[in-house]
Amino acid sequence: MNKSDYFDVNTTVERVAPHELPARLAADVPAVPYPIVRYAQVLKELRTLSAAIGDEQQQMEFGRLVATRFARLAAELSLPHGHFAVDTTGEPLLVKEGAGQHWILPTHFEGGAYFSAPHADHQYGLAAHHIPRIRIGRYVRFGKNSGINAGGDITMGDGVWLSPGSMLLRQDHGAYGRPSVGARTVSMTTQPGVTLRDYAWVGRDAMVGWNSDYLGLGSIVGTRSFINNWVGDYSIVGDHDRILQYQPFKAFLLGRYRLTVEETLRISDWAAVDRDWRQVYADRAGALLGSGDLTPFAESVQDAGAAPRALLVRPGSLRLVPALSGGRLDIVTGSQELTPYLLQWASYAKAKRVRVRSDLTGTALPLETAGTYHYDKRVGYELVVAEYDPAAASVPLPELQRVLLPGGVLIAEARGLADGPQGADRLVETRDITVDGRSFKVFAKK
């Protein structure tokens, strides 16, 4: 085994005399910039200009400047409508509370807030439509010196706040990438884009890693935390994704009434909301939890191990949740209706390893983490449970199989398997069980 066996025949390293460097750098700039070069140039220009942002008027003006620059770039590169979208609509809102007051501004950037540009000089062949998509909602606040490492898609809902010094990392350096000296040659992420849902809040100096593809509705990333995983709706997390607290009362009020930004700002007594919500939960929890024998289901769950990493897809109630909460439990739905009940149950049960996300609009499931591969670590679930929702498209068996680890267990409601096992060639049916009159099929993954 020789070191030359590992050399890439398509990669060369040239020594350049120091006095030749300025001329060589100038010569490297293409006469007609490639799409990725123009993207990087625009981001660099905006970053330079952001250092001079001052008062509130300038912060709003810079938001409009970002929207204008992105629109021009989209037109220049013939990108489709919506590839870049920065919503600066709305008026400044003066919020008066007792003797005090403060301003809530339309989407704006405080001094030094920026998008950092990916390294473009080795990606000239990247087509325009592969440039990251950036979409920013209303009343988004980019705090002082906050940054977005824009090497992947960014979607931000209304009312999102990036606190001062916080950062979203959308570039990745995998275990099989170059060591530090050559790591800068990795620029565009291979991971999914990141979505920050409405009212997500990244705390001061916090860092959101490249495997975080989802920061849920009303979620909070604690000050100076580093997270590298997705964050569930209405959850507060600390360092290394540790769940600190759930906020089911906010899930209840914001989900039920679909409040506008202005209406949300008028609510100050959230303790009263919590009291009223707990009564609502108490009145319905019994019916949602149900009763009866779950022994066949519990035995099938045990086939996946003592405390399996589990994914519950489109639950219609809380019925199966307690039996799945021995390990880490992720719950994915297409509706916010059940979210407050799930989080309140988890809070009362002191189950601090439950995550809920309500972005299942089609049939593509999330993984335990956005990254599909980690060095020497298996990514996926040891147990997947799929309930049937007559109002939504069923998740196909091949997709359920994809997120399930080898040796894992799938428990799927039979009514949702109308398409049969096509494409799920690694699933072996082991038994049929019945839960509350509903038929489920149990599979093991080879």
Disulfide bonds with the S-S distance in Angstrom:
none
